[in-house]
């Protein structure tokens, strides 16, 4: 996801104006700004998904350790 976002970011933020008049240039600038904002949001989403995955992994380790301690306590 991060690679796809990084690869698409320049294309999302590079909008050519359809004409040479002021309105076309302003529209292209607004579309470029929106594309850059979208790439930023996708970057935040990628980071959040990474943190979520790390939390799930940590929970799995904690669960496994707790289960091992419980099994050891049953043997005693």
N, CA, C and O atoms as a CHARMM CRD file, in Angstrom:
* protein
*
  304
    1    1 UNK  N      0.81900  -1.18100   0.00000 PROA 1      0.00000
    2    1 UNK  CA     0.00000   0.00000   0.00000 PROA 1      0.00000
    3    1 UNK  C      0.87000   1.25500   0.00000 PROA 1      0.00000
    4    1 UNK  O      0.58700   2.22000  -0.71000 PROA 1      0.00000
    5    2 UNK  N      1.92900   1.22800   0.80400 PROA 2      0.00000
    6    2 UNK  CA     2.82200   2.38400   0.84700 PROA 2      0.00000
    7    2 UNK  C      3.51800   2.61800  -0.47600 PROA 2      0.00000
    8    2 UNK  O      3.67100   3.75800  -0.91400 PROA 2      0.00000
    9    3 UNK  N      3.94000   1.53100  -1.11300 PROA 3      0.00000
   10    3 UNK  CA     4.61200   1.66100  -2.40300 PROA 3      0.00000
   11    3 UNK  C      3.68700   2.19800  -3.48200 PROA 3      0.00000
   12    3 UNK  O      4.08400   3.02600  -4.30200 PROA 3      0.00000
   13    4 UNK  N      2.45000   1.71900  -3.47300 PROA 4      0.00000
   14    4 UNK  CA     1.48500   2.19400  -4.45800 PROA 4      0.00000
   15    4 UNK  C      1.16900   3.66900  -4.24200 PROA 4      0.00000
   16    4 UNK  O      1.03800   4.42800  -5.20300 PROA 4      0.00000
   17    5 UNK  N      1.04800   4.07300  -2.98700 PROA 5      0.00000
   18    5 UNK  CA     0.77700   5.48000  -2.67700 PROA 5      0.00000
   19    5 UNK  C      1.95000   6.35200  -3.10100 PROA 5      0.00000
   20    5 UNK  O      1.76100   7.41000  -3.70100 PROA 5      0.00000
   21    6 UNK  N      3.16200   5.90400  -2.78600 PROA 6      0.00000
   22    6 UNK  CA     4.34500   6.68300  -3.16400 PROA 6      0.00000
   23    6 UNK  C      4.49100   6.77300  -4.67700 PROA 6      0.00000
   24    6 UNK  O      4.90800   7.80300  -5.20600 PROA 6      0.00000
   25    7 UNK  N      4.14900   5.69500  -5.37000 PROA 7      0.00000
   26    7 UNK  CA     4.24900   5.70700  -6.82200 PROA 7      0.00000
   27    7 UNK  C      3.20800   6.58100  -7.48600 PROA 7      0.00000
   28    7 UNK  O      3.46400   7.18400  -8.52800 PROA 7      0.00000
   29    8 UNK  N      2.02900   6.65000  -6.88000 PROA 8      0.00000
   30    8 UNK  CA     0.93900   7.42700  -7.48100 PROA 8      0.00000
   31    8 UNK  C      0.94000   8.88300  -7.05100 PROA 8      0.00000
   32    8 UNK  O      0.28300   9.70600  -7.68800 PROA 8      0.00000
   33    9 UNK  N      1.65900   9.22700  -5.98800 PROA 9      0.00000
   34    9 UNK  CA     1.62100  10.59300  -5.45700 PROA 9      0.00000
   35    9 UNK  C      1.99600  11.65500  -6.49100 PROA 9      0.00000
   36    9 UNK  O      1.29800  12.66500  -6.58700 PROA 9      0.00000
   37   10 UNK  N      3.06400  11.47300  -7.26700 PROA 10     0.00000
   38   10 UNK  CA     3.37200  12.51500  -8.25400 PROA 10     0.00000
   39   10 UNK  C      2.26800  12.68000  -9.30100 PROA 10     0.00000
   40   10 UNK  O      1.98700  13.79300  -9.74400 PROA 10     0.00000
   41   11 UNK  N      1.65900  11.58700  -9.68300 PROA 11     0.00000
   42   11 UNK  CA     0.58100  11.67900 -10.67900 PROA 11     0.00000
   43   11 UNK  C     -0.66400  12.33500 -10.10500 PROA 11     0.00000
   44   11 UNK  O     -1.38200  13.04800 -10.80600 PROA 11     0.00000
   45   12 UNK  N     -0.91600  12.08600  -8.81000 PROA 12     0.00000
   46   12 UNK  CA    -2.09100  12.68500  -8.17700 PROA 12     0.00000
   47   12 UNK  C     -1.92100  14.18700  -7.99000 PROA 12     0.00000
   48   12 UNK  O     -2.90600  14.92600  -7.98200 PROA 12     0.00000
   49   13 UNK  N     -0.68500  14.64300  -7.84100 PROA 13     0.00000
   50   13 UNK  CA    -0.43900  16.05300  -7.55700 PROA 13     0.00000
   51   13 UNK  C     -0.00800  16.84300  -8.79100 PROA 13     0.00000
   52   13 UNK  O      0.31900  18.02400  -8.68000 PROA 13     0.00000
   53   14 UNK  N     -0.00300  16.21200  -9.96000 PROA 14     0.00000
   54   14 UNK  CA     0.46700  16.88600 -11.16600 PROA 14     0.00000
   55   14 UNK  C     -0.69200  16.95800 -12.17100 PROA 14     0.00000
   56   14 UNK  O     -0.88000  16.05400 -12.98500 PROA 14     0.00000
   57   15 UNK  N     -1.44700  18.02700 -12.09700 PROA 15     0.00000
   58   15 UNK  CA    -2.59100  18.20300 -12.99400 PROA 15     0.00000
   59   15 UNK  C     -2.28700  19.36200 -13.93800 PROA 15     0.00000
   60   15 UNK  O     -1.99800  20.47300 -13.49400 PROA 15     0.00000
   61   16 UNK  N     -2.35400  19.10100 -15.21500 PROA 16     0.00000
   62   16 UNK  CA    -2.11800  20.15200 -16.20200 PROA 16     0.00000
   63   16 UNK  C     -3.41600  20.90300 -16.47100 PROA 16     0.00000
   64   16 UNK  O     -4.48600  20.29700 -16.52800 PROA 16     0.00000
   65   17 UNK  N     -3.32800  22.20600 -16.63500 PROA 17     0.00000
   66   17 UNK  CA    -4.54700  22.97200 -16.92300 PROA 17     0.00000
   67   17 UNK  C     -5.09700  22.63100 -18.30800 PROA 17     0.00000
   68   17 UNK  O     -4.33300  22.45200 -19.25600 PROA 17     0.00000
   69   18 UNK  N     -6.42200  22.54300 -18.42200 PROA 18     0.00000
   70   18 UNK  CA    -7.00500  22.22900 -19.72400 PROA 18     0.00000
   71   18 UNK  C     -6.89600  23.37600 -20.72500 PROA 18     0.00000
   72   18 UNK  O     -7.03800  23.16800 -21.93000 PROA 18     0.00000
   73   19 UNK  N     -6.65000  24.56300 -20.23600 PROA 19     0.00000
   74   19 UNK  CA    -6.50900  25.73200 -21.11400 PROA 19     0.00000
   75   19 UNK  C     -5.48000  26.67300 -20.54800 PROA 19     0.00000
   76   19 UNK  O     -4.85900  26.38300 -19.52600 PROA 19     0.00000
   77   20 UNK  N     -5.29300  27.81000 -21.21100 PROA 20     0.00000
   78   20 UNK  CA    -4.29900  28.76800 -20.74200 PROA 20     0.00000
   79   20 UNK  C     -4.92600  29.96800 -20.03800 PROA 20     0.00000
   80   20 UNK  O     -4.22300  30.90400 -19.66000 PROA 20     0.00000
   81   21 UNK  N     -6.24800  29.94200 -19.86000 PROA 21     0.00000
   82   21 UNK  CA    -6.91200  31.04800 -19.17700 PROA 21     0.00000
   83   21 UNK  C     -6.74500  30.91000 -17.66200 PROA 21     0.00000
   84   21 UNK  O     -6.36200  29.85100 -17.16300 PROA 21     0.00000
   85   22 UNK  N     -7.03400  31.98500 -16.94800 PROA 22     0.00000
   86   22 UNK  CA    -6.82400  32.02100 -15.49400 PROA 22     0.00000
   87   22 UNK  C     -7.66700  30.97800 -14.76800 PROA 22     0.00000
   88   22 UNK  O     -7.20700  30.36800 -13.80300 PROA 22     0.00000
   89   23 UNK  N     -8.89800  30.77200 -15.22700 PROA 23     0.00000
   90   23 UNK  CA    -9.77600  29.79200 -14.56400 PROA 23     0.00000
   91   23 UNK  C     -9.22400  28.37500 -14.71400 PROA 23     0.00000
   92   23 UNK  O     -9.28500  27.58900 -13.76800 PROA 23     0.00000
   93   24 UNK  N     -8.69600  28.04400 -15.86600 PROA 24     0.00000
   94   24 UNK  CA    -8.12300  26.70900 -16.08300 PROA 24     0.00000
   95   24 UNK  C     -6.88900  26.49100 -15.22200 PROA 24     0.00000
   96   24 UNK  O     -6.69200  25.41200 -14.66400 PROA 24     0.00000
   97   25 UNK  N     -6.06500  27.51600 -15.12000 PROA 25     0.00000
   98   25 UNK  CA    -4.86400  27.41900 -14.30000 PROA 25     0.00000
   99   25 UNK  C     -5.25300  27.27500 -12.82400 PROA 25     0.00000
  100   25 UNK  O     -4.65700  26.48300 -12.09400 PROA 25     0.00000
  101   26 UNK  N     -6.24900  28.04200 -12.39500 PROA 26     0.00000
  102   26 UNK  CA    -6.71200  27.95100 -11.00500 PROA 26     0.00000
  103   26 UNK  C     -7.30900  26.57500 -10.71900 PROA 26     0.00000
  104   26 UNK  O     -7.08200  26.01200  -9.64800 PROA 26     0.00000
  105   27 UNK  N     -8.06300  26.03700 -11.65800 PROA 27     0.00000
  106   27 UNK  CA    -8.65100  24.70400 -11.48800 PROA 27     0.00000
  107   27 UNK  C     -7.56000  23.64000 -11.39400 PROA 27     0.00000
  108   27 UNK  O     -7.64700  22.73300 -10.56700 PROA 27     0.00000
  109   28 UNK  N     -6.54600  23.74700 -12.22700 PROA 28     0.00000
  110   28 UNK  CA    -5.44000  22.78900 -12.18800 PROA 28     0.00000
  111   28 UNK  C     -4.69200  22.88700 -10.85900 PROA 28     0.00000
  112   28 UNK  O     -4.29300  21.86900 -10.29400 PROA 28     0.00000
  113   29 UNK  N     -4.50400  24.09700 -10.36600 PROA 29     0.00000
  114   29 UNK  CA    -3.82300  24.27900  -9.08000 PROA 29     0.00000
  115   29 UNK  C     -4.64600  23.66900  -7.94200 PROA 29     0.00000
  116   29 UNK  O     -4.09800  23.01900  -7.05200 PROA 29     0.00000
  117   30 UNK  N     -5.95400  23.88000  -7.97800 PROA 30     0.00000
  118   30 UNK  CA    -6.81900  23.31100  -6.94300 PROA 30     0.00000
  119   30 UNK  C     -6.82900  21.79000  -7.01300 PROA 30     0.00000
  120   30 UNK  O     -6.79400  21.12600  -5.97700 PROA 30     0.00000
  121   31 UNK  N     -6.87500  21.23300  -8.20700 PROA 31     0.00000
  122   31 UNK  CA    -6.86700  19.78000  -8.36500 PROA 31     0.00000
  123   31 UNK  C     -5.53000  19.19300  -7.91800 PROA 31     0.00000
  124   31 UNK  O     -5.49200  18.10900  -7.33500 PROA 31     0.00000
  125   32 UNK  N     -4.44000  19.89900  -8.18700 PROA 32     0.00000
  126   32 UNK  CA    -3.11900  19.44200  -7.74400 PROA 32     0.00000
  127   32 UNK  C     -3.02800  19.46100  -6.22200 PROA 32     0.00000
  128   32 UNK  O     -2.48900  18.53500  -5.61600 PROA 32     0.00000
  129   33 UNK  N     -3.55500  20.51800  -5.60700 PROA 33     0.00000
  130   33 UNK  CA    -3.54800  20.60600  -4.14300 PROA 33     0.00000
  131   33 UNK  C     -4.38600  19.49000  -3.53700 PROA 33     0.00000
  132   33 UNK  O     -3.99800  18.89600  -2.53100 PROA 33     0.00000
  133   34 UNK  N     -5.52000  19.20600  -4.13600 PROA 34     0.00000
  134   34 UNK  CA    -6.37900  18.12400  -3.63500 PROA 34     0.00000
  135   34 UNK  C     -5.68900  16.77300  -3.78800 PROA 34     0.00000
  136   34 UNK  O     -5.79400  15.92300  -2.90300 PROA 34     0.00000
  137   35 UNK  N     -4.99700  16.56900  -4.88300 PROA 35     0.00000
  138   35 UNK  CA    -4.25300  15.32500  -5.07400 PROA 35     0.00000
  139   35 UNK  C     -3.14000  15.16400  -4.05200 PROA 35     0.00000
  140   35 UNK  O     -2.91200  14.06500  -3.54600 PROA 35     0.00000
  141   36 UNK  N     -2.44600  16.25700  -3.74600 PROA 36     0.00000
  142   36 UNK  CA    -1.38800  16.20100  -2.73300 PROA 36     0.00000
  143   36 UNK  C     -1.98100  15.90700  -1.36100 PROA 36     0.00000
  144   36 UNK  O     -1.40400  15.14300  -0.58700 PROA 36     0.00000
  145   37 UNK  N     -3.12700  16.50700  -1.05700 PROA 37     0.00000
  146   37 UNK  CA    -3.78800  16.22500   0.22500 PROA 37     0.00000
  147   37 UNK  C     -4.22200  14.77100   0.29800 PROA 37     0.00000
  148   37 UNK  O     -4.09500  14.13200   1.34300 PROA 37     0.00000
  149   38 UNK  N     -4.73300  14.24900  -0.80600 PROA 38     0.00000
  150   38 UNK  CA    -5.13900  12.83800  -0.84300 PROA 38     0.00000
  151   38 UNK  C     -3.96100  11.90100  -0.63000 PROA 38     0.00000
  152   38 UNK  O     -4.08700  10.88300   0.05100 PROA 38     0.00000
  153   39 UNK  N     -2.81900  12.24200  -1.20800 PROA 39     0.00000
  154   39 UNK  CA    -1.61800  11.42000  -1.01100 PROA 39     0.00000
  155   39 UNK  C     -1.17300  11.47000   0.44300 PROA 39     0.00000
  156   39 UNK  O     -0.71400  10.46400   0.98400 PROA 39     0.00000
  157   40 UNK  N     -1.30300  12.61900   1.07600 PROA 40     0.00000
  158   40 UNK  CA    -0.97300  12.73800   2.49100 PROA 40     0.00000
  159   40 UNK  C     -1.88000  11.88600   3.36200 PROA 40     0.00000
  160   40 UNK  O     -1.42100  11.23100   4.29800 PROA 40     0.00000
  161   41 UNK  N     -3.15900  11.89700   3.05400 PROA 41     0.00000
  162   41 UNK  CA    -4.12500  11.09000   3.80800 PROA 41     0.00000
  163   41 UNK  C     -3.82800   9.60300   3.62500 PROA 41     0.00000
  164   41 UNK  O     -3.90400   8.83000   4.58000 PROA 41     0.00000
  165   42 UNK  N     -3.49200   9.20600   2.40600 PROA 42     0.00000
  166   42 UNK  CA    -3.14300   7.80000   2.17500 PROA 42     0.00000
  167   42 UNK  C     -1.87400   7.40900   2.92500 PROA 42     0.00000
  168   42 UNK  O     -1.75000   6.27700   3.39200 PROA 42     0.00000
  169   43 UNK  N     -0.93400   8.34000   3.04200 PROA 43     0.00000
  170   43 UNK  CA     0.26900   8.08300   3.82800 PROA 43     0.00000
  171   43 UNK  C     -0.05600   7.86100   5.30000 PROA 43     0.00000
  172   43 UNK  O      0.50300   6.97100   5.94000 PROA 43     0.00000
  173   44 UNK  N     -0.96200   8.67500   5.82900 PROA 44     0.00000
  174   44 UNK  CA    -1.39900   8.50400   7.21900 PROA 44     0.00000
  175   44 UNK  C     -2.11400   7.16700   7.40200 PROA 44     0.00000
  176   44 UNK  O     -1.91900   6.48800   8.41000 PROA 44     0.00000
  177   45 UNK  N     -2.93000   6.79400   6.43900 PROA 45     0.00000
  178   45 UNK  CA    -3.63400   5.51400   6.50900 PROA 45     0.00000
  179   45 UNK  C     -2.64700   4.35700   6.52100 PROA 45     0.00000
  180   45 UNK  O     -2.80900   3.40600   7.28500 PROA 45     0.00000
  181   46 UNK  N     -1.63300   4.43600   5.68200 PROA 46     0.00000
  182   46 UNK  CA    -0.61800   3.38300   5.63000 PROA 46     0.00000
  183   46 UNK  C      0.10400   3.26400   6.96900 PROA 46     0.00000
  184   46 UNK  O      0.33500   2.15700   7.45600 PROA 46     0.00000
  185   47 UNK  N      0.46100   4.40600   7.56500 PROA 47     0.00000
  186   47 UNK  CA     1.13500   4.38400   8.86500 PROA 47     0.00000
  187   47 UNK  C      0.22200   3.81200   9.94600 PROA 47     0.00000
  188   47 UNK  O      0.67000   3.03900  10.79300 PROA 47     0.00000
  189   48 UNK  N     -1.04200   4.18500   9.91900 PROA 48     0.00000
  190   48 UNK  CA    -1.99400   3.68200  10.90900 PROA 48     0.00000
  191   48 UNK  C     -2.18100   2.18500  10.77200 PROA 48     0.00000
  192   48 UNK  O     -2.25700   1.47700  11.77600 PROA 48     0.00000
  193   49 UNK  N     -2.25400   1.69800   9.56100 PROA 49     0.00000
  194   49 UNK  CA    -2.38800   0.24700   9.35800 PROA 49     0.00000
  195   49 UNK  C     -1.15300  -0.49300   9.85800 PROA 49     0.00000
  196   49 UNK  O     -1.26300  -1.60100  10.38300 PROA 49     0.00000
  197   50 UNK  N      0.01200   0.10700   9.70100 PROA 50     0.00000
  198   50 UNK  CA     1.23700  -0.49700  10.22400 PROA 50     0.00000
  199   50 UNK  C      1.22400  -0.57300  11.74600 PROA 50     0.00000
  200   50 UNK  O      1.61600  -1.58400  12.32900 PROA 50     0.00000
  201   51 UNK  N      0.76800   0.50600  12.38500 PROA 51     0.00000
  202   51 UNK  CA     0.66200   0.49800  13.84500 PROA 51     0.00000
  203   51 UNK  C     -0.35700  -0.53100  14.32100 PROA 51     0.00000
  204   51 UNK  O     -0.13500  -1.21400  15.32100 PROA 51     0.00000
  205   52 UNK  N     -1.46000  -0.63900  13.61300 PROA 52     0.00000
  206   52 UNK  CA    -2.48400  -1.62700  13.97000 PROA 52     0.00000
  207   52 UNK  C     -1.91600  -3.04600  13.85800 PROA 52     0.00000
  208   52 UNK  O     -2.14500  -3.88000  14.73400 PROA 52     0.00000
  209   53 UNK  N     -1.18600  -3.31100  12.79300 PROA 53     0.00000
  210   53 UNK  CA    -0.57600  -4.62900  12.62300 PROA 53     0.00000
  211   53 UNK  C      0.42400  -4.93400  13.72900 PROA 53     0.00000
  212   53 UNK  O      0.49500  -6.06400  14.21300 PROA 53     0.00000
  213   54 UNK  N      1.19900  -3.92300  14.13000 PROA 54     0.00000
  214   54 UNK  CA     2.15500  -4.12400  15.22300 PROA 54     0.00000
  215   54 UNK  C      1.43300  -4.40600  16.53000 PROA 54     0.00000
  216   54 UNK  O      1.88900  -5.23100  17.32200 PROA 54     0.00000
  217   55 UNK  N      0.31500  -3.73400  16.76700 PROA 55     0.00000
  218   55 UNK  CA    -0.46100  -3.98000  17.99300 PROA 55     0.00000
  219   55 UNK  C     -1.03900  -5.39200  17.99800 PROA 55     0.00000
  220   55 UNK  O     -1.03800  -6.06100  19.03100 PROA 55     0.00000
  221   56 UNK  N     -1.52500  -5.84300  16.86100 PROA 56     0.00000
  222   56 UNK  CA    -2.05600  -7.20700  16.77100 PROA 56     0.00000
  223   56 UNK  C     -0.94400  -8.21800  17.02600 PROA 56     0.00000
  224   56 UNK  O     -1.16300  -9.21400  17.71600 PROA 56     0.00000
  225   57 UNK  N      0.23100  -7.97800  16.48600 PROA 57     0.00000
  226   57 UNK  CA     1.36200  -8.88500  16.70300 PROA 57     0.00000
  227   57 UNK  C      1.75600  -8.91800  18.17800 PROA 57     0.00000
  228   57 UNK  O      2.02300  -9.98900  18.72300 PROA 57     0.00000
  229   58 UNK  N      1.79300  -7.76200  18.82200 PROA 58     0.00000
  230   58 UNK  CA     2.13400  -7.70600  20.24700 PROA 58     0.00000
  231   58 UNK  C      1.08700  -8.43400  21.08000 PROA 58     0.00000
  232   58 UNK  O      1.42900  -9.11700  22.04500 PROA 58     0.00000
  233   59 UNK  N     -0.17900  -8.29500  20.71700 PROA 59     0.00000
  234   59 UNK  CA    -1.23400  -8.99900  21.43900 PROA 59     0.00000
  235   59 UNK  C     -1.09400 -10.51200  21.27300 PROA 59     0.00000
  236   59 UNK  O     -1.35300 -11.27000  22.20800 PROA 59     0.00000
  237   60 UNK  N     -0.69100 -10.94100  20.09900 PROA 60     0.00000
  238   60 UNK  CA    -0.48800 -12.37100  19.87100 PROA 60     0.00000
  239   60 UNK  C      0.63200 -12.92100  20.73200 PROA 60     0.00000
  240   60 UNK  O      0.52100 -14.01500  21.28500 PROA 60     0.00000
  241   61 UNK  N      1.71900 -12.15400  20.84600 PROA 61     0.00000
  242   61 UNK  CA     2.84700 -12.57700  21.69400 PROA 61     0.00000
  243   61 UNK  C      2.41300 -12.63500  23.15600 PROA 61     0.00000
  244   61 UNK  O      2.73700 -13.58800  23.86600 PROA 61     0.00000
  245   62 UNK  N      1.68200 -11.62000  23.60400 PROA 62     0.00000
  246   62 UNK  CA     1.22300 -11.59200  24.99500 PROA 62     0.00000
  247   62 UNK  C      0.26900 -12.74800  25.28000 PROA 62     0.00000
  248   62 UNK  O      0.34500 -13.36900  26.34000 PROA 62     0.00000
  249   63 UNK  N     -0.61300 -13.03300  24.35600 PROA 63     0.00000
  250   63 UNK  CA    -1.55400 -14.14100  24.53100 PROA 63     0.00000
  251   63 UNK  C     -0.80300 -15.46300  24.62100 PROA 63     0.00000
  252   63 UNK  O     -1.11000 -16.29900  25.47100 PROA 63     0.00000
  253   64 UNK  N      0.17300 -15.65200  23.75100 PROA 64     0.00000
  254   64 UNK  CA     0.95900 -16.89300  23.75600 PROA 64     0.00000
  255   64 UNK  C      1.72500 -17.03300  25.06500 PROA 64     0.00000
  256   64 UNK  O      1.77900 -18.12200  25.63500 PROA 64     0.00000
  257   65 UNK  N      2.31500 -15.94700  25.54500 PROA 65     0.00000
  258   65 UNK  CA     3.05400 -15.99600  26.80800 PROA 65     0.00000
  259   65 UNK  C      2.11700 -16.29800  27.97600 PROA 65     0.00000
  260   65 UNK  O      2.45400 -17.10000  28.84700 PROA 65     0.00000
  261   66 UNK  N      0.95800 -15.67000  27.99900 PROA 66     0.00000
  262   66 UNK  CA    -0.01000 -15.91900  29.07400 PROA 66     0.00000
  263   66 UNK  C     -0.48500 -17.35700  29.04000 PROA 66     0.00000
  264   66 UNK  O     -0.63500 -17.98900  30.08600 PROA 66     0.00000
  265   67 UNK  N     -0.72000 -17.87100  27.86100 PROA 67     0.00000
  266   67 UNK  CA    -1.16400 -19.26300  27.72300 PROA 67     0.00000
  267   67 UNK  C     -0.07500 -20.21900  28.19300 PROA 67     0.00000
  268   67 UNK  O     -0.37400 -21.22600  28.83500 PROA 67     0.00000
  269   68 UNK  N      1.18500 -19.91900  27.88200 PROA 68     0.00000
  270   68 UNK  CA     2.29900 -20.77600  28.32700 PROA 68     0.00000
  271   68 UNK  C      2.42800 -20.74400  29.84000 PROA 68     0.00000
  272   68 UNK  O      2.67100 -21.78100  30.45800 PROA 68     0.00000
  273   69 UNK  N      2.27000 -19.58500  30.44400 PROA 69     0.00000
  274   69 UNK  CA     2.33500 -19.47800  31.90900 PROA 69     0.00000
  275   69 UNK  C      1.18800 -20.24600  32.54800 PROA 69     0.00000
  276   69 UNK  O      1.37600 -20.91500  33.56400 PROA 69     0.00000
  277   70 UNK  N      0.01200 -20.15400  31.96300 PROA 70     0.00000
  278   70 UNK  CA    -1.14800 -20.88300  32.50000 PROA 70     0.00000
  279   70 UNK  C     -0.93500 -22.38000  32.40400 PROA 70     0.00000
  280   70 UNK  O     -1.26300 -23.11300  33.33700 PROA 70     0.00000
  281   71 UNK  N     -0.39500 -22.84100  31.29900 PROA 71     0.00000
  282   71 UNK  CA    -0.11800 -24.27000  31.14500 PROA 71     0.00000
  283   71 UNK  C      0.93200 -24.75100  32.14700 PROA 71     0.00000
  284   71 UNK  O      0.82500 -25.84500  32.70000 PROA 71     0.00000
  285   72 UNK  N      1.94700 -23.91300  32.36800 PROA 72     0.00000
  286   72 UNK  CA     2.99300 -24.26900  33.35000 PROA 72     0.00000
  287   72 UNK  C      2.40400 -24.32800  34.75400 PROA 72     0.00000
  288   72 UNK  O      2.77000 -25.18900  35.55300 PROA 72     0.00000
  289   73 UNK  N      1.48600 -23.40200  35.04800 PROA 73     0.00000
  290   73 UNK  CA     0.86400 -23.39200  36.38300 PROA 73     0.00000
  291   73 UNK  C      0.01900 -24.63400  36.59800 PROA 73     0.00000
  292   73 UNK  O     -0.08200 -25.11900  37.72500 PROA 73     0.00000
  293   74 UNK  N     -0.59400 -25.16200  35.53900 PROA 74     0.00000
  294   74 UNK  CA    -1.39700 -26.36600  35.67400 PROA 74     0.00000
  295   74 UNK  C     -0.55200 -27.58600  35.98500 PROA 74     0.00000
  296   74 UNK  O     -1.01900 -28.51300  36.64600 PROA 74     0.00000
  297   75 UNK  N      0.68600 -27.59600  35.51600 PROA 75     0.00000
  298   75 UNK  CA     1.58400 -28.72500  35.73900 PROA 75     0.00000
  299   75 UNK  C      2.02100 -28.76900  37.20400 PROA 75     0.00000
  300   75 UNK  O      2.21100 -29.84400  37.77300 PROA 75     0.00000
  301   76 UNK  N      2.17600 -27.61200  37.79400 PROA 76     0.00000
  302   76 UNK  CA     2.65100 -27.53900  39.18800 PROA 76     0.00000
  303   76 UNK  C      1.62700 -28.04500  40.11900 PROA 76     0.00000
  304   76 UNK  O      1.84700 -28.06100  41.33000 PROA 76     0.00000
